[in-house]
Amino acid sequence: MKRAVYPGSFDPVTKGHLDIIERAATIVDELVVGVLNNNVKTPLFSVEERVNMLIDVTRHIPNVRVEAFSGLSVEFVKKCNASFIVRGLRAVTDFEYELQMAQTNRSIDREVDTLFLTTALNYAYISSTIVKEVASYGGDISGFVPPSVVEQVYHKIEQKKQ
């Protein structure tokens, strides 16, 4: 069985993330979307909320499962009995960082490879950071995130302001 892990913070999940998930799921038998519980960052959404959002927006993809994890992605890949990591690339600037991470992961575990997928052009400019910034000023984020995520972002930003 070909199994891959697509790790990330997904704070929140964007249409670009979903594009990568849908396309990666056609390449493997099972895709594990790993939601990083990163103690260094202060996310807008809790890890449980992010997992639930991803479960909701990937419900239509039968070979996708969503799990939270902490620590190194390469260790999570081994825990999942996966062969490789999926990473999305939006621009050349992503490539430099992602190449460095792929090489680091490969040096930690020679059996784990990284598969890069370029994000669809219409999502190439979208990032979770941009989504949160636009939403914090009341801008329309419906073109950036799946429909079920839109109100959750606005609601969470309003809660943080109080």
C-alpha positions, 0 to 999 in steps of 0.5 A: 500500500502506498501511503503518504503524509501531508503535514502542515498547520492548516490554520486555517485550511485553504483552497490551496491545501485542499487542491493539494490534498485532492490531487495527492489522494489520486496518487496514493492508496491512503493520504494522512493529513497531519495537523501539526500541534506546534508549541512555538506558534500561537495558532488561531484555531486549536489543533482539535478545531483544525482537525475537525475542519479538515475532516469536514472538507475532505469528507468526499475523499475516501482515502484521506484520514486526518490526524494531529501530531507533534514533533518531527514530520519525518517521525510522524511519517514512520509512525503512519507507516508511510513512504513519503511526505507530500508538500505543496509549492506555491512559488519559487520562494517556497521551493528553497525552504521546502528543499531544505526541509526535504533534504533534512528529513532525508538525512534523518531517515533515508527511507522517507522521500518528499513529493512536491506538488505545485498548487493550482495557479488560481490558489498560488497566492493564498496562504493561511496567513493571508486569509487571517489578515484579510479576515481580520480587516473584514475582507471577503475570504470566500475565494480563499477557504472552503465554504464551511471554513469562512464563518469559522474564521470570522467567528474566531477572529471576533473572539480573539478581539474581545 
